[in-house]
Amino acid sequence: MKRIIHPAHYHGTLQAPASKSYLQRAIALACLAEGVSIIQGYTPSKDVDAAIRIIREMGARVLIEANQLTIEGVGLPTKKMVLNCGESGLSTRMFSPIAAISNQEVVITGEGSLLNRPMLMIEDALTKLGKHVQTTNGKLPITFKGDLKSGKIIVDGSESSQLITGLLIALPLLKTDSELHVMNPTSIPYIQMTLDILADFGIHVSHENYSIYRMAARQKVKPANYRAEGDWSGTSFHLVAAAITGEVTLLNLNLKSSQADREIITALESCGAKLEEVENGISVCKNQLNAFQFDATHCPDLFPPLAALAACCKGVSEVKGVFRLKNKESDRGISIQSEFKKLGIDVEITNDVMLIHGGKVTGGIVHSHNDHRMAMALAVLGLVSENVVEIDGAEAVAKSYPAFFEDFELLTN
């Protein structure tokens, strides 16, 4: 699908959609509870709906009514399963340890770009825990069977925290105590998010500096009445759009959230945008913007909106953490560099640092690389372009934020 973006000013008020990161975690835990959980704030997206499809395959009953999920859990998985994770990296890495609790054969598969993403970390972790694991040349599909054993396990957390989330959910449910050691932990805010929601569902995990986790055995996931908070990831694009073109108030946002992408506020403050806290949200207003420095190592999903923001700042901005971008929906560092260049914005990548040269956005034809966050970033740049921006593959936004362009149009009319 192609989407043509005309220069425009952003203005108005918008309710942020629910966080898909919180929703996916809550859906997984509700499946493991023996009883009925209510999850409020449901916002459909391909990733969230993949998690719903997965727990239905695991045996849970799910009723969807407007923005509420009613989930009747099944407790510990015991059956043979084939779980299709769509294109969701979180569901793949999170549900693998959860499904591995079953001693029956389990196949984890997916679609699209997910089939090209490395999954050796899953094989390594589950093998250490006693499972017989077979990948497809280090990628999906993955097949595993046998008993999942507790105990002490050491994993590398430098590439992603998503597998850590799955292990933190699964290990407390086993028959003996476990200790998880994470080398080079990254995306620490996402790990804190997992610890928070585990507590909401009655699971206790202690940790030392997010590197060593200790879990008592035989814990039970308790049914919960849970409300998913608003999503800082998707709304970061609206905040940037407001900072470069107009004035917008975003509601349904927790300013003290554990979400990593809440740090977009730090970047906006650093470059000179006008910010004002309001009840249940924040207002952002256009101002003279100057180059900034930002470390996105623990919030790599902010790279696309940060790059769009930097393109509209005076000077050269530096964003650290490029090594986290290679195995996203696209090689996101290269995607930003190539597509921004088509619009007249120079982007350099030197080792782990991205340098974005602020300048005039000229317009042109660009491609999302089937990457939802790239599509949104390119749309934001279209607002300040001298000519129209035509985005090929704009439907990629459905992965995390299907209503993005509807909200985008609402704020430009």
C-alpha positions as semicolon CSV with decimal commas, in nm:
position;residue;x (nm);y (nm);z (nm)
1;M;0,000;0,000;0,000
2;K;0,124;0,347;-0,091
3;R;0,056;0,649;0,126
4;I;0,113;1,006;0,010
5;I;0,200;1,258;0,281
6;H;0,153;1,628;0,216
7;P;0,318;1,905;0,418
8;A;0,095;1,992;0,712
9;H;0,078;2,120;1,069
10;Y;0,003;1,891;1,362
11;H;-0,261;2,009;1,610
12;G;-0,520;1,862;1,844
13;T;-0,563;1,604;2,118
14;L;-0,520;1,228;2,090
15;Q;-0,569;0,927;2,316
16;A;-0,262;0,703;2,303
17;P;-0,334;0,339;2,212
18;A;-0,250;0,071;2,468
19;S;0,107;-0,058;2,492
20;K;0,147;-0,377;2,289
21;S;0,445;-0,469;2,509
22;Y;0,226;-0,471;2,819
23;L;-0,063;-0,636;2,637
24;Q;0,145;-0,927;2,506
25;R;0,290;-0,995;2,851
26;A;-0,052;-0,975;3,016
27;I;-0,203;-1,210;2,758
28;A;0,072;-1,468;2,822
29;L;0,028;-1,452;3,200
30;A;-0,351;-1,469;3,179
31;C;-0,312;-1,791;2,979
32;L;-0,100;-1,943;3,258
33;A;-0,349;-1,852;3,531
34;E;-0,612;-2,102;3,640
35;G;-0,917;-1,883;3,628
36;V;-1,052;-1,579;3,446
37;S;-0,850;-1,260;3,391
38;I;-0,982;-0,931;3,256
39;I;-0,742;-0,722;3,047
40;Q;-0,863;-0,370;2,977
41;G;-0,721;-0,138;2,715
42;Y;-0,701;-0,393;2,434
43;T;-0,594;-0,226;2,110
44;P;-0,571;-0,457;1,808
45;S;-0,245;-0,497;1,618
46;K;-0,077;-0,784;1,438
47;D;0,162;-0,846;1,729
48;V;-0,108;-0,842;1,997
49;D;-0,342;-1,055;1,790
50;A;-0,057;-1,305;1,735
51;A;-0,033;-1,343;2,114
52;I;-0,409;-1,405;2,133
53;R;-0,384;-1,666;1,858
54;I;-0,099;-1,837;2,045
55;I;-0,281;-1,870;2,377
56;R;-0,592;-1,999;2,202
57;E;-0,373;-2,274;2,053
58;M;-0,243;-2,341;2,404
59;G;-0,602;-2,396;2,517
60;A;-0,709;-2,063;2,665
61;R;-1,051;-1,917;2,593
62;V;-1,049;-1,554;2,480
63;L;-1,348;-1,324;2,450
64;I;-1,290;-0,987;2,282
65;E;-1,541;-0,713;2,360
66;A;-1,450;-0,363;2,240
67;N;-1,130;-0,275;2,430
68;Q;-1,150;-0,559;2,682
69;L;-1,016;-0,915;2,679
70;T;-1,168;-1,183;2,900
71;I;-0,926;-1,476;2,920
72;E;-0,992;-1,811;3,083
73;G;-0,647;-1,952;3,145
74;V;-0,531;-2,314;3,131
75;G;-0,244;-2,318;3,381
76;L;0,077;-2,492;3,280
77;P;0,097;-2,605;2,915
78;T;0,097;-2,982;2,871
79;K;-0,004;-3,044;2,509
80;K;0,163;-3,082;2,171
81;M;0,147;-2,748;1,987
82;V;0,236;-2,556;1,674
83;L;0,251;-2,185;1,762
84;N;0,252;-1,929;1,480
85;C;0,398;-1,601;1,611
86;G;0,326;-1,402;1,296
87;E;0,599;-1,139;1,271
88;S;0,624;-1,077;1,646
89;G;0,976;-1,109;1,784
90;L;0,849;-1,065;2,141
91;S;0,591;-1,344;2,110
92;T;0,852;-1,576;1,959
93;R;1,111;-1,525;2,230
94;M;0,862;-1,493;2,517
95;F;0,638;-1,790;2,437
96;S;0,924;-2,030;2,358
97;P;1,024;-2,085;2,725
98;I;0,658;-2,078;2,829
99;A;0,555;-2,343;2,576
100;A;0,868;-2,542;2,664
101;I;0,711;-2,622;3,003
102;S;0,512;-2,884;2,810
103;N;0,704;-3,210;2,770
104;Q;0,527;-3,270;2,437
105;E;0,669;-3,162;2,101
106;V;0,629;-2,790;2,036
107;V;0,694;-2,610;1,708
108;I;0,744;-2,233;1,704
109;T;0,703;-2,074;1,364
110;G;0,630;-1,734;1,214
111;E;0,584;-1,527;0,901
112;G;0,752;-1,260;0,690
113;S;1,067;-1,091;0,819
114;L;1,057;-1,295;1,141
115;L;1,167;-1,602;0,943
116;N;1,500;-1,427;0,871
117;R;1,575;-1,320;1,227
118;P;1,830;-1,521;1,430
119;M;1,692;-1,753;1,699
120;L;2,007;-1,922;1,827
121;M;1,958;-1,756;2,166
122;I;1,640;-1,962;2,213
123;E;1,818;-2,283;2,115
124;D;2,106;-2,209;2,351
125;A;1,887;-2,125;2,653
126;L;1,641;-2,411;2,616
127;T;1,920;-2,662;2,553
128;K;2,084;-2,554;2,879
129;L;1,751;-2,621;3,049
130;G;1,736;-2,978;2,920
131;K;1,518;-2,945;2,610
132;H;1,602;-3,115;2,281
133;V;1,598;-2,822;2,038
134;Q;1,621;-2,805;1,659
135;T;1,623;-2,479;1,465
136;T;1,619;-2,425;1,089
137;N;1,976;-2,307;1,029
138;G;1,952;-2,096;1,343
139;K;1,614;-1,952;1,245
140;L;1,246;-2,043;1,257
141;P;1,079;-2,290;1,266
142;I;1,210;-2,420;1,600
143;T;1,110;-2,762;1,733
144;F;1,168;-2,871;2,091
145;K;1,062;-3,154;2,318
146;G;1,156;-3,316;2,647
147;D;1,145;-3,185;3,004
148;L;1,227;-2,825;3,095
149;K;1,459;-2,836;3,395
150;S;1,509;-2,564;3,651
151;G;1,838;-2,467;3,813
152;K;2,107;-2,215;3,727
153;I;2,130;-2,083;3,373
154;I;2,358;-1,823;3,214
155;V;2,240;-1,637;2,902
156;D;2,369;-1,348;2,692
157;G;2,137;-1,048;2,704
158;S;2,330;-0,821;2,467
159;E;2,101;-0,874;2,166
160;S;1,756;-0,862;2,323
161;S;1,567;-0,875;2,651
162;Q;1,271;-1,060;2,502
163;L;1,398;-1,410;2,579
164;I;1,475;-1,293;2,934
165;T;1,107;-1,202;2,965
166;G;1,003;-1,553;2,864
167;L;1,245;-1,713;3,109
168;L;1,132;-1,487;3,394
169;I;0,774;-1,599;3,331
170;A;0,846;-1,972;3,288
171;L;1,112;-2,052;3,548
172;P;0,910;-1,963;3,864
173;L;0,649;-2,220;3,757
174;L;0,889;-2,518;3,763
175;K;0,932;-2,775;4,040
176;T;1,261;-2,649;4,190
177;D;1,417;-2,306;4,243
178;S;1,595;-2,130;3,958
179;E;1,869;-1,871;3,919
180;L;1,908;-1,677;3,595
181;H;2,235;-1,496;3,519
182;V;2,219;-1,243;3,235
183;M;2,547;-1,131;3,081
184;N;2,551;-0,786;2,918
185;P;2,185;-0,700;2,990
186;T;2,021;-0,455;2,747
187;S;1,674;-0,299;2,724
188;I;1,663;-0,295;3,103
189;P;1,337;-0,090;3,112
190;Y;1,164;-0,377;2,930
191;I;1,290;-0,621;3,194
192;Q;1,149;-0,394;3,466
193;M;0,821;-0,393;3,275
194;T;0,821;-0,773;3,294
195;L;0,896;-0,772;3,667
196;D;0,613;-0,524;3,727
197;I;0,353;-0,727;3,542
198;L;0,471;-1,053;3,700
199;A;0,398;-0,898;4,039
200;D;0,052;-0,793;3,916
201;F;-0,019;-1,161;3,841
202;G;0,122;-1,286;4,172
203;I;0,473;-1,399;4,068
204;H;0,775;-1,284;4,270
205;V;1,126;-1,257;4,122
206;S;1,420;-1,094;4,301
207;H;1,719;-0,953;4,116
208;E;2,061;-0,799;4,160
209;N;2,123;-0,509;3,923
210;Y;1,918;-0,679;3,647
211;S;2,196;-0,936;3,608
212;I;2,109;-1,212;3,855
213;Y;1,749;-1,325;3,908
214;R;1,632;-1,568;4,175
215;M;1,297;-1,742;4,155
216;A;1,131;-1,969;4,410
217;A;0,972;-2,279;4,257
218;R;0,608;-2,383;4,218
219;Q;0,469;-2,032;4,207
220;K;0,116;-1,992;4,071
221;V;0,002;-1,728;3,825
222;K;-0,307;-1,565;3,973
223;P;-0,594;-1,434;3,759
224;A;-0,594;-1,056;3,750
225;N;-0,802;-0,756;3,651
226;Y;-0,537;-0,568;3,455
227;R;-0,539;-0,240;3,263
228;A;-0,270;-0,189;2,999
229;E;-0,127;0,162;3,003
230;G;-0,083;0,381;2,696
231;D;0,195;0,314;2,449
232;W;0,498;0,542;2,444
233;S;0,645;0,365;2,139
234;G;0,375;0,450;1,887
235;T;0,293;0,790;2,033
236;S;0,661;0,895;2,020
237;F;0,602;0,968;1,650
238;H;0,310;1,200;1,730
239;L;0,521;1,377;1,993
240;V;0,800;1,435;1,740
241;A;0,549;1,551;1,477
242;A;0,414;1,807;1,721
243;A;0,764;1,928;1,810
244;I;0,851;1,997;1,447
245;T;0,519;2,129;1,312
246;G;0,263;2,238;1,570
247;E;0,106;2,155;1,906
248;V;-0,051;1,831;2,028
249;T;-0,173;1,692;2,360
250;L;-0,130;1,316;2,405
251;L;-0,346;1,151;2,672
252;N;-0,353;0,804;2,830
253;L;0,022;0,821;2,900
254;N;0,189;0,735;3,229
255;L;0,473;0,985;3,279
256;K;0,634;0,748;3,532
257;S;0,601;0,441;3,312
258;S;0,861;0,163;3,302
259;Q;0,835;0,167;2,922
260;A;1,175;0,231;2,769
261;D;1,037;0,463;2,502
262;R;0,918;0,714;2,760
263;E;1,272;0,848;2,714
264;I;1,152;1,029;2,402
265;I;1,069;1,305;2,651
266;T;1,439;1,335;2,740
267;A;1,531;1,379;2,375
268;L;1,261;1,638;2,315
269;E;1,376;1,836;2,618
270;S;1,738;1,812;2,501
271;C;1,669;1,961;2,158
272;G;1,452;2,246;2,290
273;A;1,092;2,138;2,231
274;K;0,829;2,294;2,457
275;L;0,675;2,036;2,690
276;E;0,400;2,064;2,948
277;E;0,265;1,791;3,174
278;V;-0,113;1,765;3,176
279;E;-0,347;1,534;3,363
280;N;-0,298;1,182;3,225
281;G;-0,058;1,294;2,954
282;I;0,167;1,557;2,800
283;S;0,153;1,849;2,555
284;V;0,428;1,920;2,303
285;C;0,468;2,244;2,109
286;K;0,693;2,344;1,819
287;N;1,001;2,548;1,903
288;Q;1,349;2,626;1,769
289;L;1,520;2,286;1,772
290;N;1,893;2,226;1,805
291;A;2,105;1,913;1,765
292;F;2,115;1,670;2,058
293;Q;2,299;1,365;2,187
294;F;2,113;1,055;2,303
295;D;2,197;0,700;2,409
296;A;1,929;0,462;2,273
297;T;2,104;0,140;2,377
298;H;1,820;0,047;2,613
299;C;1,542;0,191;2,394
300;P;1,642;0,103;2,034
301;D;1,286;0,132;1,903
302;L;1,323;0,509;1,945
303;F;1,581;0,531;1,664
304;P;1,325;0,607;1,386
305;P;1,142;0,889;1,570
306;L;1,473;1,022;1,703
307;A;1,616;1,028;1,351
308;A;1,308;1,214;1,225
309;L;1,344;1,463;1,510
310;A;1,717;1,511;1,445
311;A;1,653;1,572;1,074
312;C;1,458;1,883;1,179
313;C;1,717;2,012;1,427
314;K;1,988;2,266;1,354
315;G;2,324;2,089;1,348
316;V;2,435;1,725;1,369
317;S;2,271;1,501;1,629
318;E;2,433;1,186;1,769
319;V;2,235;0,877;1,869
320;K;2,419;0,584;2,024
321;G;2,313;0,218;2,012
322;V;2,323;0,130;1,642
323;F;2,434;-0,227;1,719
324;R;2,080;-0,294;1,851
325;L;1,923;-0,224;1,508
326;K;2,048;-0,498;1,276
327;N;1,792;-0,764;1,362
328;K;1,476;-0,558;1,378
329;E;1,200;-0,584;1,115
330;S;1,466;-0,447;0,882
331;D;1,832;-0,366;0,933
332;R;1,697;-0,045;1,078
333;G;2,019;0,157;1,079
334;I;2,075;0,097;0,709
335;S;1,706;0,155;0,637
336;I;1,711;0,495;0,807
337;Q;2,028;0,592;0,623
338;S;1,901;0,491;0,278
339;E;1,545;0,627;0,302
340;F;1,639;0,955;0,470
341;K;1,893;1,016;0,193
342;K;1,613;0,993;-0,064
343;L;1,448;1,281;0,122
344;G;1,762;1,495;0,130
345;I;1,877;1,413;0,486
346;D;2,231;1,283;0,537
347;V;2,280;1,008;0,793
348;E;2,621;0,865;0,884
349;I;2,686;0,548;1,081
350;T;3,020;0,517;1,259
351;N;3,053;0,202;1,468
352;D;2,778;0,228;1,731
353;V;2,682;0,592;1,662
354;M;2,438;0,740;1,413
355;L;2,498;1,099;1,305
356;I;2,192;1,275;1,161
357;H;2,249;1,603;0,977
358;G;1,961;1,844;1,017
359;G;1,842;1,999;0,692
360;K;1,561;2,053;0,444
361;V;1,339;1,756;0,369
362;T;1,296;1,764;-0,007
363;G;1,035;1,493;-0,060
364;G;1,034;1,189;-0,285
365;I;0,945;0,822;-0,304
366;V;1,058;0,607;-0,010
367;H;1,005;0,252;0,113
368;S;0,919;0,124;0,460
369;H;1,131;-0,193;0,421
370;N;0,823;-0,368;0,569
371;D;0,917;-0,200;0,898
372;H;0,631;-0,038;1,091
373;R;0,853;0,215;1,267
374;M;1,019;0,319;0,941
375;A;0,678;0,386;0,784
376;M;0,580;0,608;1,077
377;A;0,910;0,799;1,078
378;L;0,885;0,870;0,705
379;A;0,529;0,995;0,750
380;V;0,648;1,239;1,016
381;L;0,915;1,376;0,782
382;G;0,649;1,424;0,516
383;L;0,489;1,691;0,734
384;V;0,789;1,923;0,688
385;S;0,884;1,825;0,334
386;E;0,910;2,080;0,051
387;N;0,725;1,832;-0,170
388;V;0,505;1,530;-0,108
389;V;0,650;1,211;0,039
390;E;0,521;0,887;-0,110
391;I;0,566;0,587;0,121
392;D;0,563;0,244;-0,039
393;G;0,478;-0,036;0,206
394;A;0,292;0,193;0,445
395;E;0,070;-0,099;0,554
396;A;0,361;-0,216;0,772
397;V;0,216;0,001;1,053
398;A;-0,042;-0,274;1,115
399;K;0,222;-0,470;1,305
400;S;0,204;-0,241;1,607
401;Y;-0,031;0,051;1,534
402;P;-0,297;-0,021;1,266
403;A;-0,475;0,310;1,335
404;F;-0,159;0,520;1,296
405;F;-0,258;0,689;0,971
406;E;-0,614;0,749;1,095
407;D;-0,473;0,929;1,399
408;F;-0,215;1,102;1,177
409;E;-0,492;1,242;0,955
410;L;-0,700;1,342;1,257
411;L;-0,414;1,563;1,377
412;T;-0,343;1,719;1,038
413;N;-0,701;1,819;0,948
